C-alpha cells in the first residue's frame, strides 16, 4: 500500500514512510504514524513481495526517539570524569567552547594530538561522522583511526582473493542454489541485508539442504538448517582447509574453472598434501584442532563440491578472531576450487553481505566520495600508504583497538604523537572497544573529550562537552538497499526534539564558529537533491511518497558474472587479474603469519594456549536481537523481550554446579562481568556466549554488572590487523547469594 504523507490523514494522523538504517545489517521500510507532531506508532512494509520489513529494533524506534536518557541540549561536564554530572549550556557556548578547545590543543601540542574516533550508528549519506573528519582536516588536521570493526578480516580476504570488497550475489539469487553452507551466519539476528532470512526460509521450503557451522545453534540455524556442526571458536580456517584437502585428494575440484579463472592452485595443493611441512591437512588433522569429527568434515566437503550450485555464506563471526583472515581466505578458495563463483546459485564466500556504500550496481560509491567528502589531512601529508595490510592505511594513524594505549603511552610508547584530545562522533567508544578497564584509564588521562552523541552512554559520562545529535526520524537523508535492490529515503518525520541538531547542522555551525571557509556550500535539501540526481532515481516524487523505490531487474545480481563470461575483458583488480588462491600481494610481504595461500596459523588465547589451564572456556561475543551494536540498549520493550544472559552448555554448567537462571561471574585477568545464566544445549561445551553491546555498569568492586563483553577482551590485533572479538579465554563461577 502506497501512502501519501502529505494527504493521508486518519483522525488528523499522518503516516510518513522512512527507511530505518540503524547499523543493524539492514535497511528496512517503516511507516510512522504521527499525530500533532508526535510519533504514535510504527508499522512496516505491507505491500507487494518482496516486502522490506523492519525488525523489532526498527519497530521500537518510537521508544528510542522519546527515551528519557536522550540528550536534547548541549552539556558541559561539572563533575569528575565518569561521574555523569553535567550542566546545560547554550549552543553558542557549546560551539565556542569546542572551537576554542580544538584551537588550544592544536596550537599547544600540534594537530596530531587530536585523535578522532568515528563510527556508524544512524546510517545515511548526508549525515554521519564523516562530516567531522572533514571539519578537523580543514581546521589543521588530526590523527585518524584505522581498522574495520565489523568485517575487517573479510575485507582483507576479499581484497587478497578477488581484488574487491564487493563479492556478494543479491539475496534473491539464493533461490537458485541447491546446497547452502551457513558458516557463522545468523541473519535472523544480524539481518545481513534485508530479506536474507526470508529467502533462506524459501530455500528450506524447496527442500534444499542447509547446514550451519557455528559454536552455538543460532536462531536462523534453528529455524532453517538440517544440520548443526559445532566448532571451536578461532579454528574455522582449519576445517575449511581440511575440506579443501578432501576435495583435492578425491579429485572433486572443478579443474577447468581453476585453470581458466584462478592462479596459485598448485601451491595450495602442495600445502594441503603436506609437501611443505610433512603434515597432510586431513579431516583427522583438523579434528584435533576444531573438535569437528573427521567424517563430518569429509562429508560436508563432498556435498559442497558435488551438489552444485552451492552457496557458502561466510558470516563475520568466524572472521572476528585472531586468525580470521585465514578463515575468510580459506572459504573463498573453497568457492573458487569448486567453481561456485560468478554463477547463479553460488556465492564467492567472501564478505557475507554488501553494505550501504556499494556492491550491487548502484551509483553509490561516487555519492559517498563526493557528498561532503573527507579532505586531505595535513597530519598525514608525506606519509606513504602502508604496504603490509589489507585494507591499506596511511600513517600516522592509530588503530581503533589501540586508541587507549596510544593515549596512555604516546610518543614514549612508539606512537606518532602525545594525544591530548579525544573527539568522537556516533561512537560509544568505551562500550564498543575491547579492554574496557584500560580505556577508562585513558579517558581519565586525556585532557579534552568532545562527543557528538544522542544518549547518555557509558562513554558520554566521561565527556567534557556533549553536542546532541538528533535521530534519522528528525532529518532527511538517502539510503540504498544492501543485498536487495532499491532506493530508500529517510523522510523527516518530526521536528528535532529539544535543541538536538543533525550532524550536518552541528558540523556546519562549528566550521562557521572556527572561521573555516569553504566547508559547505549547500543546504540539506540541496544535498539530497544532488544525491537523488547522482543515484539516477527515476521518480523522486514516488520515492518520497512511498519511502522506497524498488529497482526492477531481469535476474538476480551475481558477483563476478562478467569476469566468468569474459575473463580477459573483465579482469579482476588483483595483481594477476584472476582469482588469487596464491596472493601475489601477500607473498611480497614475506610475513609468516600471513602466508600467500590459506594456511592454519596458531591463534592466541585458544585451548592450546598455556592460559587455558587457568581459563578453560572460550568466549564468543555475537550480535544479538536486542541491540544494533550498542544502540537501543535502554529501550524497555527490548529489555523485557530479551533479558541479558550468559549462554553456557549443559556440560559446563553441570561441572561447575550451575543451574539455569543462576547469577554467575565470567572473568579473566582483564575483568569480571556478572549476569544470569541460560543453560542450554544450543551451546557447544567449552564455549561461553556473551552478546556484544551491553552497557557497562561497574559496581564499587569493579565488577561489570551490565555484562559488557569488552570488559573481558584484550586489545591485541588479529594477524592482519583487525578485531579478534571472538578470541578470548575465560572462566565462569556461580555467585553465592548476596547478603
C-alpha positions as a printed Julia matrix, in Angstrom:
739×3 Matrix{Float64}:
  0.0     0.0     0.0
  1.41    3.37   -1.03
  0.79    6.23    1.35
  0.92    9.94    0.59
  2.41   11.6     3.68
  1.04   14.98    2.6
 -2.56   13.91    2.1
 -3.29   10.79    4.14
 -4.89   11.53    7.48
 -6.88    9.39    9.85
 -8.29   11.4    12.73
 -5.63   14.04   11.97
 -2.99   11.34   11.92
 -0.35   11.23    9.17
  1.52    8.14    8.02
  5.01    9.03    6.83
  7.35    6.4     5.37
 11.06    6.25    6.07
 13.92    3.79    5.78
 15.41    2.5     9.01
 19.19    2.3     8.8
 20.49    1.81   12.31
 23.68   -0.13   11.53
 21.95   -3.45   12.22
 22.93   -5.03    8.91
 19.83   -3.97    7.01
 17.8    -1.02    5.79
 14.05   -1.53    6.07
 10.81    0.31    5.39
  8.93    1.82    8.31
  5.54    3.55    8.21
  5.48    6.06   11.02
  2.16    7.31   12.41
  2.29   10.95   13.53
 -0.39   12.95   15.29
  0.08   16.51   16.47
  3.78   16.3    15.67
  4.22   13.23   17.88
  5.02    9.67   16.77
  2.21    7.42   17.97
  3.16    4.04   16.49
  5.27    2.39   13.8
  4.28   -0.19   11.2
  6.35   -1.72    8.44
  6.07   -2.85    4.82
  2.73   -4.49    3.99
  2.92   -4.17    0.21
  3.89   -6.5    -2.59
  6.67   -9.02   -2.16
  9.49   -8.82   -1.59
  8.5    -6.73    1.4
 11.32   -4.9     3.15
 10.08   -5.48    6.67
 11.52   -3.85    9.75
 12.65   -5.9    12.74
 11.98   -5.45   16.45
 14.57   -2.68   16.69
 13.03   -0.57   13.96
  9.52   -1.22   15.21
 10.54    0.02   18.67
 12.14    3.21   17.37
  9.42    5.39   18.92
 10.83    4.47   22.32
 14.28    5.48   21.12
 13.11    8.88   19.89
 11.34    9.65   23.17
 13.74    7.85   25.51
 14.23    9.7    28.82
 18.01    9.3    28.58
 18.26   11.05   25.22
 20.47   14.12   25.28
 18.4    17.03   24.0
 20.58   20.01   24.94
 24.3    20.81   24.8
 26.02   19.77   28.01
 29.19   20.7    29.88
 30.76   18.43   32.49
 30.71   19.73   36.06
 31.59   16.57   37.99
 34.53   14.18   37.83
 35.16   12.24   34.63
 32.83    9.28   34.52
 30.57   10.63   37.26
 27.94   11.73   34.75
 27.33   15.21   36.18
 26.66   17.9    33.58
 25.06   21.3    33.24
 23.0    22.52   30.32
 24.57   25.22   28.19
 23.53   27.07   25.04
 24.58   26.03   21.57
 26.66   29.18   21.26
 28.51   28.3    24.47
 28.99   24.69   23.35
 30.26   25.59   19.89
 32.52   28.32   21.24
 33.97   26.01   23.89
 34.51   23.23   21.34
 36.12   25.55   18.78
 38.39   27.14   21.39
 39.45   23.77   22.77
 40.29   22.4    19.31
 42.39   25.51   18.64
 44.08   25.33   22.05
 45.1    21.71   21.72
 46.14   22.13   18.09
 48.25   25.22   18.78
 49.77   23.9    22.01
 50.58   20.31   21.09
 50.13   20.15   17.32
 47.16   18.9    15.27
 48.22   15.23   15.58
 47.44   15.42   19.3
 43.72   15.5    18.39
 42.52   11.94   17.83
 39.17   11.44   16.09
 37.18    8.23   16.66
 34.1     7.92   14.39
 31.71    5.02   13.89
 28.37    4.31   12.17
 25.19    4.5    14.2
 22.26    6.01   12.31
 23.42    5.48    8.75
 22.87    7.79    5.82
 24.74    9.56    3.06
 24.38   13.19    4.15
 24.53   12.77    7.91
 27.27   10.96    9.77
 30.65   11.12   11.45
 32.44   11.84    8.17
 31.33   15.46    8.47
 33.58   15.99   11.48
 36.57   14.34    9.83
 36.26   16.91    7.05
 35.96   19.72    9.58
 39.03   18.65   11.59
 41.08   18.28    8.41
 40.16   21.81    7.36
 40.97   23.06   10.88
 44.6    21.98   10.54
 44.43   18.21   10.73
 44.12   15.45   13.29
 45.02   11.82   13.93
 42.68    9.44   12.17
 41.89    5.93   13.31
 42.02    2.87   11.08
 40.64   -0.66   11.16
 37.22   -2.13   10.41
 35.35   -3.37   13.47
 32.62   -5.27   11.65
 34.33   -7.3     8.95
 37.95   -6.23    8.62
 39.14   -9.81    8.18
 36.51  -10.36    5.49
 37.64   -7.23    3.65
 41.23   -8.45    3.91
 40.38  -11.77    2.28
 38.14  -10.25   -0.37
 40.85   -7.85   -1.48
 43.54  -10.54   -1.44
 41.44  -13.1    -3.32
 39.19  -11.06   -5.59
 40.67   -7.55   -5.58
 37.45   -6.0    -4.28
 35.34   -5.98   -1.12
 32.12   -6.32   -3.11
 31.66  -10.04   -3.67
 28.04  -10.95   -2.87
 25.17  -12.0    -5.08
 21.84  -10.32   -4.43
 19.83  -12.27   -1.89
 17.12  -13.38   -4.31
 19.76  -15.48   -6.07
 19.64  -17.89   -3.12
 16.51  -19.3    -4.74
 18.78  -20.75   -7.44
 21.03  -22.73   -5.1
 20.96  -26.47   -4.42
 23.04  -26.5    -1.23
 23.65  -23.87    1.46
 26.51  -23.85    3.95
 25.97  -21.14    6.59
 29.29  -20.62    8.31
 28.94  -18.41   11.38
 25.98  -16.83    9.61
 22.85  -15.78   11.54
 20.74  -13.25    9.59
 17.81  -13.88   11.94
 19.76  -11.67   14.35
 22.2    -9.7    12.25
 19.92   -9.15    9.2
 22.85   -9.38    6.72
 20.84   -7.42    4.19
 17.05   -7.11    4.08
 15.12  -10.33    3.48
 18.09  -12.67    3.88
 16.29  -14.87    6.42
 13.12  -14.74    4.31
 14.94  -16.07    1.25
 16.61  -18.79    3.35
 13.17  -19.85    4.6
 12.06  -20.22    0.98
 15.19  -22.22    0.19
 14.35  -24.53    3.09
 10.77  -24.91    1.87
 12.08  -26.02   -1.52
 13.82  -28.94    0.17
 17.35  -27.61   -0.33
 19.8   -28.9     2.26
 21.11  -26.23    4.65
 24.0   -26.84    7.06
 25.17  -24.47    9.8
 28.71  -24.38   11.2
 28.87  -22.41   14.45
 29.91  -22.83   18.11
 26.27  -22.25   19.01
 22.97  -23.05   17.37
 21.87  -19.61   16.21
 18.29  -18.54   15.64
 18.5   -18.84   11.85
 20.11  -22.26   12.03
 17.47  -23.45   14.48
 14.75  -22.37   12.06
 16.08  -23.48    8.67
 19.09  -25.81    8.87
 19.12  -29.57    8.51
 22.37  -29.98   10.43
 24.3   -28.04   13.07
 28.06  -28.6    13.14
 29.55  -27.29   16.39
 33.1   -25.94   16.02
 35.59  -24.47   18.48
 35.97  -20.69   18.14
 39.02  -19.42   16.21
 39.56  -22.78   14.44
 37.29  -22.38   11.38
 40.21  -21.95    8.98
 41.47  -25.43    9.87
 38.14  -27.02    8.96
 37.93  -25.14    5.65
 41.49  -26.2     4.81
 40.65  -29.82    5.61
 37.58  -29.62    3.37
 39.85  -28.42    0.57
 42.13  -31.41    1.25
 39.22  -33.81    0.77
 38.11  -32.1    -2.43
 41.61  -32.11   -3.92
 42.67  -35.57   -2.74
 39.47  -37.09   -4.13
 39.74  -35.06   -7.36
 36.4   -33.33   -6.78
 37.65  -29.85   -7.72
 36.45  -28.04  -10.83
 39.77  -28.15  -12.62
 38.53  -26.4   -15.75
 37.34  -23.46  -13.66
 40.61  -23.43  -11.7
 42.74  -23.42  -14.86
 40.78  -20.61  -16.51
 39.98  -18.26  -13.66
 42.5   -18.71  -10.83
 46.2   -18.61  -10.08
 48.19  -20.49   -7.44
 46.26  -23.75   -7.15
 49.39  -25.9    -7.39
 50.98  -24.1    -4.44
 47.86  -24.56   -2.34
 47.62  -28.24   -3.29
 51.2   -28.73   -2.14
 50.31  -27.2     1.24
 47.18  -29.33    1.59
 49.05  -32.55    0.82
 51.82  -31.7     3.27
 54.63  -31.28    0.76
 55.86  -28.18    2.59
 55.76  -29.33    6.2
 55.15  -33.07    6.03
 51.65  -32.73    7.5
 48.67  -33.58    5.31
 45.74  -31.33    6.2
 43.29  -34.19    6.56
 39.96  -34.1     8.38
 41.63  -36.08   11.18
 44.29  -33.38   11.45
 41.53  -30.74   11.64
 39.5   -32.69   14.21
 42.23  -32.26   16.82
 42.03  -28.51   16.3
 38.34  -27.87   15.67
 36.55  -30.58   17.62
 34.55  -31.42   14.47
 34.51  -35.17   13.73
 36.66  -36.04   10.73
 33.79  -37.83    8.99
 31.62  -34.71    9.29
 34.27  -32.51    7.68
 34.79  -35.02    4.87
 31.06  -35.41    4.25
 30.48  -31.66    4.06
 33.41  -31.28    1.67
 31.94  -33.86   -0.68
 28.47  -32.33   -0.52
 29.76  -28.82   -1.18
 31.89  -29.96   -4.12
 29.29  -32.14   -5.82
 25.88  -30.54   -5.15
 26.06  -27.58   -7.49
 25.47  -24.75   -7.48
 26.23  -24.31   -3.78
 26.22  -21.14   -1.69
 28.75  -20.87    1.13
 27.6   -17.91    3.22
 30.55  -16.8     5.3
 29.47  -14.83    8.34
 31.71  -12.32   10.06
 31.8   -14.14   13.42
 34.48  -16.71   12.45
 36.48  -13.87   10.94
 36.42  -11.76   14.09
 39.12  -13.96   15.6
 42.9   -13.87   15.99
 43.39  -15.69   12.65
 40.11  -14.7    10.99
 41.85  -13.56    7.82
 42.82  -17.17    7.12
 39.23  -18.34    7.62
 37.93  -15.9     5.04
 40.75  -16.72    2.64
 40.14  -20.47    3.06
 36.41  -20.38    2.41
 36.79  -18.03   -0.56
 39.24  -20.5    -2.06
 36.76  -23.32   -1.38
 34.24  -21.45   -3.53
 36.84  -20.97   -6.25
 38.11  -24.52   -6.5
 34.54  -25.86   -6.71
 33.53  -23.39   -9.43
 30.83  -21.72   -7.33
 31.99  -18.15   -8.11
 30.18  -15.97  -10.63
 27.28  -18.37  -11.19
 23.61  -18.26  -10.23
 23.02  -20.15   -7.02
 26.66  -19.98   -6.0
 28.48  -17.48   -3.81
 32.02  -16.14   -3.7
 32.15  -16.92    0.07
 33.79  -13.61    0.86
 32.06  -10.85    2.8
 28.63  -12.19    3.71
 26.68   -9.16    2.52
 27.04   -5.85    0.8
 26.95   -2.55    2.65
 25.33    0.8     2.04
 28.43    2.03    0.22
 28.35   -0.26   -2.78
 28.26   -3.76   -4.12
 25.12   -4.02   -6.18
 25.29   -1.97   -9.4
 24.08    1.31   -7.93
 25.84    4.59   -8.49
 26.52    4.75   -4.76
 30.28    4.91   -4.27
 30.56    8.17   -6.26
 27.89    9.62   -3.98
 29.76    8.67   -0.83
 33.03   10.11   -2.11
 31.54   13.37   -3.43
 28.94   14.38   -0.85
 30.7    16.39    1.86
 33.84   14.31    1.29
 36.76   13.92    3.64
 39.61   16.13    2.54
 43.37   15.94    2.69
 44.62   15.63    6.24
 47.67   17.85    6.86
 48.89   15.45    9.57
 49.19   12.62    7.03
 50.97   14.53    4.27
 54.26   12.92    3.38
 53.39    9.55    4.88
 53.19    6.67    2.38
 50.29    4.26    2.25
 51.12    1.12    4.22
 52.0    -1.87    2.04
 51.65   -4.69    4.55
 47.94   -4.85    5.3
 44.58   -5.06    3.56
 42.77   -2.72    3.54
 45.66   -0.31    3.44
 46.07    2.76    5.62
 48.29    5.8     5.8
 50.47    6.64    8.77
 50.48    8.1    11.33
 47.0     6.72   12.03
 46.16    4.82   15.21
 44.23    1.56   15.11
 40.79    1.74   16.75
 41.84   -1.01   19.12
 44.96    0.89   20.18
 43.48    4.33   20.89
 43.53    3.82   24.66
 47.09    2.51   24.51
 48.11    5.47   22.36
 46.6     7.96   24.82
 48.27    6.27   27.78
 51.72    5.82   26.21
 52.03    8.4    23.42
 55.44    9.02   21.88
 57.16    7.08   24.65
 55.18    4.02   23.5
 56.2     4.42   19.87
 53.19    6.4    18.68
 53.49    9.46   16.47
 52.15   11.96   19.0
 51.13   12.53   22.57
 47.35   12.61   22.35
 45.54   15.32   24.29
 42.03   15.49   22.8
 39.57   12.7    22.01
 36.79   13.71   19.61
 34.12   11.07   18.95
 31.05   11.02   16.72
 28.47    8.21   16.56
 30.78    6.22   18.79
 30.15    4.84   22.26
 33.9     4.23   22.42
 34.14    2.71   25.89
 31.29    0.38   25.09
 32.44   -0.68   21.63
 36.15   -1.36   22.02
 37.93   -4.18   23.88
 39.8    -3.88   27.17
 37.33   -1.61   28.94
 39.35   -1.02   32.1
 42.3     0.18   30.05
 40.01    2.52   28.11
 38.7     4.01   31.36
 42.3     4.82   32.34
 42.77    6.6    29.02
 39.51    8.54   29.31
 40.61    9.81   32.7
 44.04   10.84   31.41
 43.28   12.72   28.18
 42.93   16.5    28.56
 39.77   17.05   26.5
 36.88   14.89   25.33
 34.28   16.15   22.84
 31.4    13.84   21.91
 28.65   14.08   19.32
 26.03   11.85   20.89
 22.31   11.03   21.23
 22.31    9.28   24.62
 23.99    9.46   27.99
 26.04    6.37   27.25
 28.78    4.92   29.41
 31.26    6.84   27.25
 29.34   10.11   27.33
 29.74   10.25   31.12
 33.44   10.94   30.52
 32.92   13.81   28.05
 33.74   17.44   28.71
 31.35   18.78   26.05
 28.44   16.84   24.54
 26.91   18.06   21.28
 23.46   16.39   20.98
 22.61   14.92   17.6
 19.09   14.0    16.51
 17.8    10.71   15.08
 17.12    9.84   11.45
 13.41   10.49   12.09
 14.24   14.16   12.68
 16.09   14.85    9.42
 16.2    13.92    5.71
 18.63   11.55    4.02
 19.03    8.85    1.37
 19.92    5.18    1.81
 20.24    2.48   -0.87
 19.36   -1.16   -0.39
 22.01   -3.58    0.84
 21.89   -7.03   -0.83
 18.4    -6.16   -2.13
 17.76   -3.69   -4.93
 16.09   -0.4    -4.02
 16.48    3.29   -3.42
 15.34    4.41    0.02
 14.71    7.79    1.56
 14.65    8.9     5.15
 11.81   11.4     5.27
 11.86   13.8     8.16
  9.06   12.54   10.42
  9.02   15.12   13.24
 10.89   18.23   14.28
 14.06   17.59   16.3
 13.37   17.15   20.0
 14.69   19.76   22.4
 17.68   21.51   20.87
 19.16   18.41   19.24
 20.61   19.04   15.79
 21.67   16.96   12.81
 25.31   16.08   12.2
 25.14   18.35    9.15
 23.94   21.37   11.13
 26.38   20.81   14.02
 29.42   20.44   11.76
 28.44   23.42    9.59
 27.89   25.63   12.65
 31.18   24.54   14.2
 33.02   25.29   10.94
 31.5    28.79   10.97
 32.48   29.28   14.6
 36.07   28.29   13.79
 36.22   30.62   10.8
 36.69   27.8     8.29
 35.79   28.86    4.76
 34.59   26.5     2.05
 33.37   23.82    4.42
 29.84   23.59    2.98
 28.02   25.37    0.19
 24.62   23.63    0.18
 21.61   23.11    2.37
 20.44   19.65    3.41
 17.69   19.85    0.77
 20.19   20.76   -1.94
 22.49   17.89   -0.99
 19.57   15.48   -1.01
 18.53   16.62   -4.49
 22.09   16.19   -5.74
 22.22   12.68   -4.27
 18.97   11.66   -5.94
 20.26   13.0    -9.25
 23.58   11.18   -8.91
 21.77    7.97   -7.95
 19.68    8.31  -11.11
 16.4     7.99   -9.21
 13.74    7.94  -11.9
 10.73    9.04   -9.86
 11.69   11.26   -6.94
  8.08   12.05   -6.03
  7.22    8.37   -5.73
 10.33    7.72   -3.67
  9.41   10.45   -1.2
  5.78    9.34   -1.13
  6.46    5.62   -0.59
  9.82    5.79    1.18
 11.21    3.16   -1.17
 11.66    2.78   -4.92
 12.32   -0.79   -5.96
 14.69   -1.29   -8.87
 13.39   -3.67  -11.5
 15.83   -6.16  -13.0
 15.62   -9.18  -15.25
 17.52  -11.57  -12.99
 19.34  -11.66   -9.65
 22.7    -9.95   -9.48
 25.68  -12.32   -9.48
 29.06  -11.0    -8.37
 31.87  -11.66  -10.89
 29.49  -12.93  -13.56
 31.06  -10.6   -16.13
 34.51  -11.92  -15.22
 33.37  -15.51  -15.69
 31.8   -14.68  -19.06
 34.92  -12.89  -20.35
 37.96  -13.05  -18.04
 40.18  -11.16  -20.49
 37.85   -8.23  -20.97
 36.71   -8.08  -17.33
 39.86   -8.79  -15.35
 39.75   -8.58  -11.56
 41.67   -5.94   -9.64
 44.18   -8.45   -8.3
 47.81   -8.44   -9.44
 47.11  -11.32  -11.84
 43.67  -10.16  -12.93
 42.32  -13.52  -11.75
 41.07  -15.1    -8.53
 44.2   -15.45   -6.43
 44.44  -18.69   -4.5
 48.07  -17.64   -4.13
 48.06  -13.92   -3.35
 50.92  -12.13   -5.04
 50.34   -9.11   -2.82
 50.68  -11.16    0.36
 53.68  -13.03   -1.0
 55.56   -9.75   -1.33
 55.1    -9.09    2.39
 57.08  -12.21    3.36
 55.17  -12.42    6.65
 54.98  -16.0     8.04
 51.74  -15.16    9.85
 50.16  -14.02    6.58
 51.13  -16.71    4.05
 50.11  -16.17    0.42
 47.92  -19.3     0.35
 45.37  -20.08    3.07
 47.16  -21.86    5.91
 46.49  -22.79    9.5
 48.15  -20.25   11.79
 48.02  -20.92   15.53
 45.97  -18.22   17.29
 46.49  -16.79   20.74
 44.06  -17.39   23.63
 42.68  -20.74   22.49
 42.8   -24.15   24.12
 46.45  -24.68   23.11
 47.48  -21.52   24.99
 49.02  -22.21   28.46
 46.49  -19.65   29.76
 43.76  -22.24   29.12
 44.8   -24.09   32.28
 43.6   -21.09   34.27
 40.77  -20.03   31.96
 39.5   -23.14   30.14
 36.43  -21.69   28.38
 36.37  -19.84   25.06
 34.28  -16.68   24.88
 32.3   -15.63   21.82
 30.54  -12.26   21.57
 27.94  -12.38   18.75
 25.47   -9.63   17.97
 22.01  -10.14   19.43
 18.43   -9.2    18.61
 18.15   -6.57   21.27
 20.76   -4.1    20.05
 22.41   -2.79   16.92
 25.95   -2.73   18.28
 25.43   -0.63   21.43
 22.26    1.11   20.24
 18.76    0.52   21.68
 20.23   -0.69   24.98
 17.89    1.22   27.31
 14.58    0.63   25.49
 12.09   -1.05   27.87
 10.35   -3.16   25.2
 13.59   -4.75   24.03
 14.94   -5.24   27.55
 11.78   -7.1    28.51
 11.75   -9.14   25.33
 15.41  -10.22   25.53
 16.96  -10.08   29.02
 20.76  -10.03   29.17
 22.12  -13.54   29.88
 25.28  -15.61   29.56
 24.82  -18.77   27.47
 26.52  -21.9    28.83
 26.39  -25.52   27.75
 24.7   -28.14   29.94
 28.01  -29.99   30.4
 29.93  -26.9    31.51
 27.15  -25.82   33.86
 26.91  -29.25   35.47
 30.67  -29.42   36.02
 30.51  -26.13   37.95
 27.31  -26.67   39.9
 25.47  -24.02   37.91
 21.75  -24.14   37.17
 19.68  -22.24   34.65
 18.93  -18.74   35.92
 21.77  -18.62   38.46
 23.79  -15.42   38.74
 27.32  -16.15   37.55
 30.62  -14.37   37.1
 32.54  -14.55   33.82
 36.13  -13.48   34.4
 39.77  -13.44   33.41
 42.78  -11.28   34.24
 41.28   -8.27   32.45
 37.96   -8.04   34.26
 34.81   -9.54   35.68
 31.21   -9.36   34.49
 28.14  -10.66   36.3
 24.91  -11.82   34.64
 22.23  -14.51   34.93
 22.97  -17.69   33.01
 20.99  -19.55   30.35
 21.98  -23.2    30.45
 21.26  -24.62   27.02
 22.01  -27.47   24.65
 22.42  -24.82   21.93
 25.98  -24.08   23.13
 28.99  -26.23   22.36
 30.77  -27.48   25.51
 33.81  -25.38   26.28
 32.27  -22.19   24.87
 30.6   -19.25   26.62
 28.41  -16.69   24.85
 28.05  -13.07   25.98
 26.28  -10.95   23.38
 28.1    -7.78   22.39
 26.97   -4.24   23.07
 25.66   -4.27   26.65
 26.38   -1.05   28.53
 28.83   -1.2    31.43
 27.65   -0.91   35.0
 30.67   -1.18   37.28
 30.0    -1.66   40.98
 32.26   -0.5    43.83
 34.39   -3.64   43.38
 34.96   -3.09   39.67
 32.58   -5.88   38.65
 30.65   -5.05   35.48
 27.05   -5.9    36.3
 25.96   -4.57   32.91
 27.69   -7.51   31.26
 29.75   -5.86   28.54
 31.92   -8.5    26.88
 34.62   -5.92   26.18
 35.4    -5.92   29.89
 36.96   -9.34   29.24
 38.55   -8.84   25.83
 42.12   -7.77   25.13
 43.31   -5.11   22.69
 45.67   -7.33   20.68
 45.02   -7.4    16.93
 44.41  -10.29   14.57
 47.21  -11.41   12.26
 46.06   -8.93    9.62
 45.47   -6.03   11.99
 41.79   -6.44   12.82
 39.46   -7.15   15.74
 39.52  -10.59   17.44
 36.24  -10.15   19.31
 35.72  -13.95   19.38
 39.16  -14.95   20.63
 39.25  -14.86   24.42
 39.69  -17.28   27.34
 37.56  -17.03   30.48
 36.24  -19.0    33.43
 32.77  -18.87   34.98
 31.66  -19.28   38.57
 28.33  -19.27   40.36
 27.75  -16.24   42.56
 26.57  -17.18   46.02
 23.55  -15.38   47.43
 24.46  -11.79   48.23
 23.78  -10.68   51.76
